[in-house]
């Protein structure tokens, strides 16, 4: 069970869109539609932003969207705002009741 | 509003056992719809899933930690707990408890507690 692969950092200007990738294998991301994304501000607990690949919990802005193609899941943030600057973590079910996270991506709003 | 709160020692000596409790308020840990999990985050690093427990006591562990981890639940106190044995400096991390909404997504989290392994 290896960690999912995310870029260490991405950046974008206010108003732009950014996409964060999360690459796994055919045993996790590629095999199940149980991919979730978490936003984490410094010193804070993670917050669920996307679950089941593309569903948004109540209260999460529709600027956040998720998708999946093959073994790679993606989180897209449109209309970037300063408050979106944070770390983003992907997570996938990996079979046999196990879960695996990615290494996290730092989003910088320029 | 559901709240989770981790508690336990902030400093543990190498080779000893790390013990944490998560107290759930604003909801019942015995709900059949939810599972309860532990996740940790070493300083400056990503999240790592430790394990998940159901109110009935069924447990699911990260294979890489399975030999050292024990999760348990106390429904009378609305708490669940983590024990990690034979700790080393590599186990130094912020430990979070969280609710699993049943689809392997963690929708409520505790604030986290830093546990340092050092003599």
Interface residues (C-beta under 8 A of the other chain):
Chain A: X1 X3 X34 X36 X38 X45 X46 X47 X48 X51 X52 X57 X89 X91 X92 X93 X97 X98 X99 X100 X101 X102 X103 X104
Chain B: X37 X39 X45 X46 X47 X48 X49 X52 X60 X61 X62 X63 X64 X96 X101 X103 X104 X105 X106 X107 X109 X110 X111 X112
